Amino acid sequence: MDEIWNEVVAEALTRGLETSDGAVPGAKLRELVARVAPKHGVSYPPPGREDEKFADFLKQFGSSVIVLRREGQDLLVAPSDAPQLLDRSANVYAQIRDDIFEAFTRIPKGSSPRQPWYARDTDTIEWLTEDENPAGVRFVRIPVATLDQELSDRRAFLLSPGIEKDVQDKLLGTLTAHSALGSFSAVLRAHGLARKWHFYRFSEVVRRIKKWCESEKVPWRDEWITPVNQHSKADAAAAPPASTEARRTSFSQFVETLTDEDLRRISVPLDIVLKLFPR
């Protein structure tokens, strides 16, 4: 879209963030856009687009904003370089769509590991072996997640403000363990840092996806960011069945959001508990 509108939206969003606790509600941003536009010699809504929804208008600024749509509620908007603001808004818990999150974070395993490819036309992820190298422009390769990248993210998280030195040391110690990622998560939960970690990782993975979109000329989709437990029944019915890995990823994301009090309330069948102990 015209560079003038990029400036209008950027200025309106900046103003909105000054008085918002987290991301800016759509209605508030729309009002600010209409107020800022005349300063730049334009008016909102643009002529001929009076019936266009504000959410559709924002799609044209996918490189600079992130939109969280919520069923039955106003949407939320954050700058693309500050996606964590979506999580700071009241009663909101944002996550990356399961299959997209899995594609950018799941570490391929096995002798013939499958690697993620994005299908432009269907907005889906295909996991293919190295021998399956699709030709043409329909598929786009997604950078393969590595253990080094996952460990690096966790080391960087340790430098976040508010984490005490002794806890930092405990977390750092887990990263040299055999099951480093699982051990790290356990210590996070024990010290009430699971949600803080989610904020951090959510932001890092979103930035990674944004960078990939820019380099591969893949349009960013608002649908990749979803509110937890607010998927519509229609969406659930239309979505393809999740893979076992996707379900595990989704469950893992959910568990990391629970507080110690929440975990104490969970009742687990004995046969599941026994699987935690070696025979």
C-alpha positions as a printed NumPy array, in Angstrom:
array([[  0.   ,   0.   ,   0.   ],
       [  1.037,   3.633,  -0.372],
       [  3.896,   4.627,   1.917],
       [  1.715,   7.389,   3.355],
       [ -0.633,   4.796,   4.835],
       [  2.314,   2.941,   6.371],
       [  3.201,   6.179,   8.152],
       [ -0.399,   6.742,   9.226],
       [ -0.773,   3.275,  10.737],
       [  2.655,   3.442,  12.412],
       [  1.866,   6.79 ,  14.033],
       [ -1.603,   5.679,  15.113],
       [ -0.23 ,   2.478,  16.627],
       [  2.475,   4.38 ,  18.496],
       [ -0.155,   6.686,  19.965],
       [ -2.343,   3.762,  20.915],
       [  0.478,   1.978,  22.726],
       [  1.065,   5.056,  24.88 ],
       [ -2.309,   4.63 ,  26.544],
       [ -2.832,   0.865,  26.264],
       [ -1.781,  -1.856,  28.666],
       [ -0.37 ,  -4.127,  26.013],
       [ -1.641,  -4.397,  22.435],
       [ -4.048,  -1.795,  21.034],
       [ -7.72 ,  -2.777,  20.621],
       [ -8.923,  -2.583,  17.021],
       [-11.679,  -0.032,  17.687],
       [ -9.221,   2.286,  19.384],
       [ -6.663,   1.944,  16.595],
       [ -9.311,   2.55 ,  13.931],
       [-10.27 ,   5.797,  15.636],
       [ -6.621,   6.862,  15.832],
       [ -6.012,   6.028,  12.166],
       [ -8.984,   8.208,  11.193],
       [ -7.634,  11.01 ,  13.376],
       [ -4.024,  10.801,  12.124],
       [ -4.8  ,  10.351,   8.415],
       [ -5.705,  14.03 ,   7.632],
       [ -2.267,  15.133,   8.877],
       [ -0.818,  13.118,   6.004],
       [ -3.242,  14.392,   3.384],
       [ -5.479,  11.308,   3.294],
       [ -8.698,  10.214,   4.988],
       [ -9.913,   6.965,   6.53 ],
       [-11.612,   4.998,   5.209],
       [-10.005,   5.511,   1.795],
       [-12.448,   6.534,  -0.966],
       [-14.198,   3.546,  -2.495],
       [-13.387,   1.303,   0.473],
       [-15.957,   2.556,   2.95 ],
       [-17.411,  -0.95 ,   3.434],
       [-14.058,  -2.627,   4.065],
       [-13.584,  -4.122,   7.526],
       [-10.767,  -2.635,   9.567],
       [ -9.211,  -6.091,  10.011],
       [ -9.001,  -6.46 ,   6.221],
       [ -7.501,  -2.98 ,   5.937],
       [ -4.749,  -4.007,   8.383],
       [ -3.828,  -7.059,   6.293],
       [ -1.955,  -4.707,   3.986],
       [  0.495,  -3.907,   6.771],
       [  1.52 ,  -7.471,   7.637],
       [  5.199,  -6.566,   7.641],
       [  4.77 ,  -3.973,  10.394],
       [  1.855,  -5.124,  12.563],
       [  0.558,  -8.336,  14.097],
       [ -3.182,  -8.792,  14.493],
       [ -4.824, -11.154,  16.977],
       [ -8.427, -11.89 ,  16.036],
       [-10.741, -13.01 ,  18.828],
       [-14.125, -14.603,  18.298],
       [-16.853, -12.344,  19.605],
       [-14.362,  -9.727,  20.794],
       [-12.425,  -6.803,  19.4  ],
       [ -9.15 ,  -7.658,  17.666],
       [ -5.796,  -6.639,  19.14 ],
       [ -2.881,  -5.075,  17.265],
       [  0.825,  -4.99 ,  18.162],
       [  3.962,  -3.895,  16.287],
       [  5.659,  -6.776,  14.477],
       [  8.797,  -6.21 ,  16.542],
       [  6.881,  -6.435,  19.848],
       [  4.539,  -9.454,  19.557],
       [  4.8  , -10.045,  23.313],
       [  2.405,  -7.113,  23.786],
       [ -0.42 ,  -9.404,  22.7  ],
       [  0.16 , -11.44 ,  25.85 ],
       [  0.177,  -8.434,  28.145],
       [ -3.385,  -7.487,  27.328],
       [ -6.029,  -8.398,  29.893],
       [ -7.521, -11.898,  29.62 ],
       [ -5.497, -12.696,  26.519],
       [ -3.1  , -15.556,  25.962],
       [ -1.766, -15.665,  22.411],
       [ -0.105, -18.601,  20.727],
       [  1.238, -19.511,  17.313],
       [ -0.956, -21.904,  15.346],
       [  0.088, -25.432,  16.265],
       [  1.321, -26.627,  12.871],
       [  3.253, -23.413,  12.202],
       [  4.828, -23.446,  15.669],
       [  5.79 , -27.089,  15.241],
       [  7.364, -26.418,  11.839],
       [  9.682, -23.751,  13.273],
       [ 10.536, -25.495,  16.564],
       [ 10.358, -29.273,  16.113],
       [ 13.807, -30.821,  15.784],
       [ 13.775, -33.566,  13.099],
       [ 14.825, -36.981,  14.391],
       [ 15.68 , -40.386,  12.972],
       [ 17.928, -41.689,  10.221],
       [ 15.756, -40.153,   7.515],
       [ 14.288, -37.093,   9.233],
       [ 11.38 , -35.254,   7.691],
       [ 11.716, -31.537,   7.166],
       [  8.957, -28.899,   7.056],
       [  7.756, -27.253,   3.834],
       [  5.032, -24.629,   3.6  ],
       [  2.362, -24.943,   0.885],
       [  1.436, -21.457,  -0.316],
       [ -1.916, -22.386,  -1.852],
       [ -3.332, -24.357,   1.081],
       [ -1.611, -22.645,   4.02 ],
       [ -0.495, -26.013,   5.354],
       [  2.74 , -27.69 ,   6.425],
       [  4.099, -30.787,   4.712],
       [  6.843, -32.875,   6.364],
       [  9.032, -34.388,   3.653],
       [ 12.244, -36.418,   3.619],
       [ 15.441, -35.013,   2.132],
       [ 14.808, -37.048,  -1.018],
       [ 11.418, -35.397,  -1.466],
       [ 12.431, -31.998,  -2.802],
       [  9.313, -30.422,  -4.33 ],
       [  9.866, -28.357,  -7.428],
       [  8.121, -25.178,  -8.447],
       [  6.953, -22.261,  -6.345],
       [  4.076, -23.938,  -4.504],
       [  6.245, -25.168,  -1.625],
       [  8.657, -23.095,   0.447],
       [ 11.264, -24.702,   2.665],
       [ 11.149, -23.768,   6.347],
       [ 14.502, -23.562,   8.153],
       [ 15.   , -26.759,  10.138],
       [ 14.939, -26.293,  13.906],
       [ 18.098, -27.39 ,  15.697],
       [ 19.009, -28.227,  19.262],
       [ 21.651, -25.481,  19.153],
       [ 18.972, -22.92 ,  18.293],
       [ 16.687, -24.129,  21.086],
       [ 19.508, -24.04 ,  23.628],
       [ 20.59 , -20.602,  22.417],
       [ 17.052, -19.261,  22.934],
       [ 17.04 , -20.575,  26.474],
       [ 20.443, -19.128,  27.295],
       [ 19.293, -15.736,  26.035],
       [ 16.143, -16.01 ,  28.152],
       [ 18.274, -16.387,  31.268],
       [ 19.405, -12.786,  30.835],
       [ 15.832, -11.497,  31.091],
       [ 15.225,  -8.985,  33.892],
       [ 13.662, -10.363,  37.052],
       [ 15.293, -13.798,  37.128],
       [ 17.347, -14.287,  40.302],
       [ 20.959, -15.414,  40.029],
       [ 20.439, -18.762,  41.77 ],
       [ 17.522, -19.563,  39.454],
       [ 19.617, -18.544,  36.448],
       [ 22.295, -20.998,  37.573],
       [ 19.761, -23.802,  37.979],
       [ 18.304, -23.175,  34.544],
       [ 21.743, -22.953,  32.96 ],
       [ 22.685, -26.252,  34.586],
       [ 19.77 , -28.03 ,  32.892],
       [ 21.068, -27.12 ,  29.444],
       [ 23.953, -29.541,  29.745],
       [ 21.72 , -32.434,  30.823],
       [ 20.857, -35.344,  28.536],
       [ 17.214, -34.238,  28.307],
       [ 18.041, -30.518,  28.393],
       [ 14.758, -29.136,  27.051],
       [ 12.576, -31.173,  29.39 ],
       [ 14.771, -30.429,  32.402],
       [ 14.695, -26.723,  31.576],
       [ 10.862, -26.744,  31.461],
       [ 10.663, -28.534,  34.803],
       [ 12.832, -25.916,  36.527],
       [ 10.831, -23.128,  34.871],
       [  7.598, -24.45 ,  36.335],
       [  9.157, -25.052,  39.742],
       [ 10.09 , -21.36 ,  39.961],
       [  6.918, -19.926,  38.406],
       [  8.638, -18.772,  35.213],
       [  6.638, -20.746,  32.662],
       [  4.523, -17.796,  31.536],
       [  7.528, -15.483,  31.37 ],
       [  9.245, -18.051,  29.16 ],
       [  6.157, -18.284,  26.942],
       [  6.202, -14.492,  26.435],
       [  9.855, -14.66 ,  25.458],
       [  9.666, -17.7  ,  23.198],
       [  6.457, -16.52 ,  21.544],
       [  8.21 , -13.28 ,  20.572],
       [ 11.355, -15.018,  19.33 ],
       [  9.505, -17.551,  17.182],
       [  7.228, -14.848,  15.726],
       [ 10.3  , -12.8  ,  14.773],
       [ 11.812, -15.902,  13.176],
       [  8.661, -16.495,  11.146],
       [  8.491, -12.826,  10.109],
       [ 12.096, -12.943,   8.911],
       [ 11.351, -16.099,   6.915],
       [  8.279, -14.454,   5.367],
       [ 10.354, -11.51 ,   4.201],
       [ 13.181, -13.621,   2.774],
       [ 10.887, -16.109,   1.01 ],
       [  8.217, -13.591,  -0.08 ],
       [  5.511, -15.432,   1.856],
       [  2.619, -13.196,   2.989],
       [  2.191, -13.066,   6.741],
       [ -1.202, -14.411,   7.866],
       [ -3.08 , -13.099,  10.897],
       [ -4.516, -16.595,  11.291],
       [ -1.121, -17.863,  12.451],
       [ -1.616, -16.091,  15.787],
       [ -4.568, -17.403,  17.778],
       [ -6.03 , -16.854,  21.255],
       [ -5.823, -19.948,  23.44 ],
       [ -9.037, -21.926,  23.851],
       [-11.03 , -19.497,  21.703],
       [-11.033, -21.383,  18.407],
       [-14.503, -21.477,  16.866],
       [-16.264, -24.791,  16.328],
       [-16.28 , -24.064,  12.601],
       [-12.527, -23.675,  12.527],
       [-12.057, -26.849,  14.53 ],
       [-14.273, -28.796,  12.14 ],
       [-12.514, -27.452,   9.051],
       [ -8.99 , -27.988,  10.335],
       [ -7.189, -31.215,   9.407],
       [ -6.569, -33.702,  12.243],
       [ -3.48 , -32.743,  14.221],
       [ -0.503, -35.072,  14.106],
       [  0.739, -36.753,  17.272],
       [  3.699, -34.388,  17.326],
       [  1.391, -31.388,  16.898],
       [ -0.798, -32.553,  19.795],
       [  2.262, -33.032,  21.969],
       [  3.511, -29.576,  21.022],
       [  0.137, -28.025,  21.804],
       [ -0.061, -29.861,  25.133],
       [  3.474, -28.803,  25.996],
       [  2.597, -25.147,  25.278],
       [ -0.478, -25.477,  27.467],
       [  1.362, -27.074,  30.412],
       [  3.958, -24.289,  30.372],
       [  1.189, -21.77 ,  31.08 ],
       [ -0.017, -23.505,  34.238],
       [  0.858, -22.163,  37.656],
       [  2.081, -24.378,  40.484],
       [ -1.43 , -24.183,  41.987],
       [ -2.942, -25.362,  38.687],
       [ -0.537, -28.309,  38.531],
       [ -1.409, -29.401,  42.077],
       [ -5.063, -29.658,  41.06 ],
       [ -4.389, -32.075,  38.192],
       [ -5.335, -35.707,  38.806],
       [ -3.347, -38.203,  36.727],
       [ -4.293, -41.906,  36.396],
       [ -1.867, -44.278,  38.137],
       [ -0.883, -46.099,  34.941],
       [  0.298, -42.774,  33.485],
       [  2.243, -41.931,  36.647],
       [  4.014, -45.318,  36.545],
       [  5.404, -44.45 ,  33.113],
       [  7.486, -41.748,  34.78 ],
       [  9.512, -44.323,  36.681],
       [ 12.015, -46.764,  35.127],
       [ 11.24 , -50.459,  35.383]])
